[in-house]
Amino acid sequence: MELVFHERRSDSPYIEGVWRTHSERAGDFTSLADSRSELVVTRYRGTTSFTVRGPETRASAADYPADAEFFGIILKLGTFMPHLPTRAIMDRHDLTLPEAGGRRFWLHGAAWELPNFDNADTFADRLMREGVLVRDPLVEMVLSGIPYPLSIRAQQYRFVQATGLTHTTIQQIARARQAMTLLQQGVSILDTISELGYYDQPHLTRALKRFVGQTPAQIARAGAAV
């Protein structure tokens, strides 16, 4: 049985969304490339853990145990923890923070109460007020094509510091996800190539195998079977 996710949007300027799920039995899945970082709470066998996950630059295999609960806060691009470099936790180099007892965990020298699905926005706001979580406005401006009063080199440095990724990599991941969605919706491979500006089918195939973990034909077949 696949994991069923319950998601909600967030009113917080720092959070993209919030999700939760529960595993009835053990299983595995393909974790897609993603430009965003996450804060994840896991409850398993009477233990609760808080994990900071960085971006993923390629698809990878992942598994999960039976009878576990997961809850996640997806951070908006450009939101990060200054004391924890994003590049240090990328590509499944997750950081699970130590427990502090009494449903608390240690973060940046202080004991914090574990958040939940309903109070995630309030939790993020507290982190921001304490300076544990920050958001660099440069990232949104660069992604939107809005000029920023810095040299190109300075912009690139700040962008990578905040996201862990280059602007080009973020664009590549977003385009591959768009291609996956189009193929799942029944758009042909050739039309997908044309619409999203891939050079040819080998170019699309390489991108999808790297960022999604499947070929265009595999994605199209799976979409047709739903």
C-alpha positions as CSV (number, residue, x, y, z in Angstrom):
1,M,0.0,0.0,0.0
2,E,1.4,3.4,-1.0
3,L,1.7,6.3,1.5
4,V,-1.3,8.6,1.4
5,F,-0.4,12.2,2.0
6,H,-2.6,14.9,3.6
7,E,-1.4,18.4,2.6
8,R,-2.4,22.0,3.3
9,R,-1.1,25.3,2.2
10,S,0.4,27.8,4.7
11,D,-0.2,31.4,5.3
12,S,3.4,31.8,6.6
13,P,5.8,33.7,4.3
14,Y,8.4,31.1,5.1
15,I,6.5,27.9,4.5
16,E,5.5,26.4,1.1
17,G,3.2,23.8,2.6
18,V,2.6,21.2,5.4
19,W,2.0,17.5,5.0
20,R,1.5,14.3,7.0
21,T,1.2,10.6,6.4
22,H,1.1,7.3,8.1
23,S,2.6,3.9,7.0
24,E,0.5,0.8,7.7
25,R,3.2,-1.5,6.5
26,A,6.9,-1.1,5.4
27,G,7.6,0.0,1.8
28,D,9.8,2.0,-0.5
29,F,9.4,4.8,-3.1
30,T,11.4,7.0,-5.3
31,S,12.3,10.3,-3.7
32,L,12.2,13.0,-6.5
33,A,14.7,15.8,-6.8
34,D,13.5,18.8,-4.9
35,S,14.9,22.3,-4.5
36,R,13.3,23.0,-1.2
37,S,14.3,22.0,2.4
38,E,12.1,20.4,4.9
39,L,11.6,20.0,8.6
40,V,10.3,16.5,9.4
41,V,8.9,15.0,12.6
42,T,8.8,11.2,12.7
43,R,7.0,9.0,15.3
44,Y,8.1,5.4,15.4
45,R,8.0,2.7,18.1
46,G,7.4,5.3,20.8
47,T,10.2,7.6,19.8
48,T,9.8,11.0,18.1
49,S,12.5,12.6,16.1
50,F,13.0,16.0,14.4
51,T,15.0,16.0,11.2
52,V,16.2,18.8,8.9
53,R,16.4,17.7,5.3
54,G,18.1,19.7,2.5
55,P,17.4,19.8,-1.2
56,E,17.9,16.7,-3.4
57,T,19.6,17.2,-6.7
58,R,18.7,13.7,-8.1
59,A,16.1,11.1,-7.6
60,S,16.9,8.3,-5.1
61,A,15.4,5.2,-3.6
62,A,14.0,5.6,-0.1
63,D,12.2,3.3,2.3
64,Y,10.0,3.6,5.4
65,P,9.1,1.2,8.3
66,A,5.6,-0.1,9.2
67,D,3.3,1.8,11.5
68,A,5.2,5.1,11.5
69,E,3.8,8.7,11.4
70,F,5.5,11.5,9.5
71,F,4.8,15.2,9.4
72,G,6.7,17.7,7.4
73,I,7.1,21.5,6.9
74,I,8.2,22.4,3.4
75,L,10.3,25.6,3.5
76,K,10.0,28.2,0.8
77,L,13.0,28.6,-1.4
78,G,15.4,31.1,0.2
79,T,14.4,30.1,3.8
80,F,17.2,28.4,5.7
81,M,19.0,28.1,9.0
82,P,22.2,30.3,9.1
83,H,23.9,28.1,11.6
84,L,23.3,25.0,9.4
85,P,24.7,25.4,5.8
86,T,22.2,24.1,3.3
87,R,24.9,22.4,1.3
88,A,25.9,20.3,4.3
89,I,22.5,18.6,4.4
90,M,21.8,18.1,0.7
91,D,21.1,14.8,-1.1
92,R,19.9,12.8,1.9
93,H,22.6,14.0,4.3
94,D,19.8,14.7,6.7
95,L,20.4,16.0,10.2
96,T,18.4,14.5,13.0
97,L,18.5,16.7,16.1
98,P,19.0,15.3,19.6
99,E,16.0,14.9,21.9
100,A,15.6,17.2,24.9
101,G,12.9,15.1,26.7
102,G,9.3,15.9,27.3
103,R,8.4,16.2,23.5
104,R,11.3,18.6,23.0
105,F,14.4,18.7,20.9
106,W,17.7,20.6,20.9
107,L,18.1,23.2,18.2
108,H,20.9,25.9,18.1
109,G,21.5,25.6,21.9
110,A,17.9,25.7,23.0
111,A,15.1,23.2,23.7
112,W,12.2,23.5,21.4
113,E,8.7,21.9,21.7
114,L,8.0,19.6,18.8
115,P,5.6,21.2,16.3
116,N,2.6,19.5,14.8
117,F,0.5,19.6,11.6
118,D,-1.8,22.4,13.0
119,N,0.7,24.7,14.6
120,A,3.5,24.5,12.0
121,D,3.0,28.2,10.9
122,T,3.3,29.4,14.5
123,F,6.4,27.2,15.0
124,A,8.1,28.7,11.9
125,D,7.3,32.2,13.1
126,R,8.9,31.6,16.4
127,L,12.0,30.2,14.7
128,M,12.2,33.4,12.6
129,R,11.8,35.7,15.6
130,E,14.7,34.0,17.3
131,G,16.8,34.2,14.2
132,V,17.1,30.4,13.9
133,L,15.3,30.5,10.5
134,V,15.8,33.3,8.0
135,R,14.7,34.1,4.5
136,D,16.8,35.9,1.9
137,P,14.6,38.1,-0.3
138,L,17.3,38.0,-3.0
139,V,16.2,34.4,-3.9
140,E,12.6,35.3,-4.8
141,M,13.8,38.3,-6.8
142,V,16.3,36.3,-8.8
143,L,13.7,33.6,-9.5
144,S,11.2,36.2,-10.6
145,G,13.8,38.0,-12.8
146,I,13.7,41.2,-10.8
147,P,17.0,43.2,-10.8
148,Y,18.9,43.2,-7.5
149,P,21.5,45.8,-6.5
150,L,24.4,43.5,-6.3
151,S,27.1,42.2,-8.7
152,I,26.4,38.9,-10.5
153,R,29.1,37.2,-8.4
154,A,27.7,38.5,-5.1
155,Q,24.2,37.5,-6.2
156,Q,25.3,34.0,-7.1
157,Y,27.1,33.6,-3.7
158,R,24.1,34.7,-1.7
159,F,21.7,32.6,-3.8
160,V,23.8,29.4,-3.2
161,Q,24.2,30.2,0.5
162,A,20.4,30.4,0.9
163,T,19.3,27.5,-1.3
164,G,22.3,25.2,-1.5
165,L,21.8,25.2,-5.3
166,T,22.5,27.3,-8.4
167,H,19.7,29.1,-10.2
168,T,20.3,26.7,-13.2
169,T,19.8,23.6,-11.1
170,I,16.6,24.9,-9.6
171,Q,15.3,25.6,-13.1
172,Q,16.3,22.1,-14.3
173,I,14.5,20.4,-11.4
174,A,11.4,22.5,-11.9
175,R,11.3,21.7,-15.6
176,A,11.7,18.0,-15.1
177,R,8.8,18.0,-12.6
178,Q,6.7,19.9,-15.2
179,A,7.6,17.3,-17.8
180,M,6.6,14.5,-15.5
181,T,3.2,16.2,-14.9
182,L,2.6,16.7,-18.6
183,L,3.4,13.0,-19.4
184,Q,1.2,11.8,-16.6
185,Q,-1.6,13.9,-18.0
186,G,-1.3,12.2,-21.4
187,V,0.7,14.8,-23.3
188,S,2.9,13.1,-25.8
189,I,6.7,12.9,-25.4
190,L,7.3,15.0,-28.5
191,D,4.8,17.7,-27.4
192,T,6.4,17.7,-23.9
193,I,9.8,18.2,-25.5
194,S,8.5,21.1,-27.6
195,E,6.5,22.8,-24.8
196,L,9.3,22.8,-22.2
197,G,12.2,23.5,-24.6
198,Y,14.2,20.3,-24.4
199,Y,16.6,19.8,-27.3
200,D,15.4,16.3,-28.2
201,Q,14.2,13.0,-26.6
202,P,17.6,11.9,-25.3
203,H,17.9,15.3,-23.5
204,L,14.4,14.8,-21.9
205,T,15.3,11.2,-21.0
206,R,18.5,12.2,-19.2
207,A,16.8,14.9,-17.3
208,L,13.9,12.7,-16.1
209,K,16.1,9.8,-15.2
210,R,18.3,12.1,-13.1
211,F,15.5,14.2,-11.4
212,V,12.5,11.9,-11.4
213,G,14.1,8.4,-11.6
214,Q,12.1,7.2,-14.6
215,T,12.2,7.5,-18.4
216,P,9.5,9.5,-20.3
217,A,8.0,6.2,-21.5
218,Q,7.8,4.8,-18.0
219,I,6.1,7.9,-16.7
220,A,3.6,8.0,-19.6
221,R,2.7,4.3,-19.1
222,A,2.1,4.8,-15.4
223,G,-0.1,7.8,-16.1
224,A,-2.1,5.9,-18.7
225,A,-2.7,3.1,-16.2
226,V,-4.2,5.3,-13.5
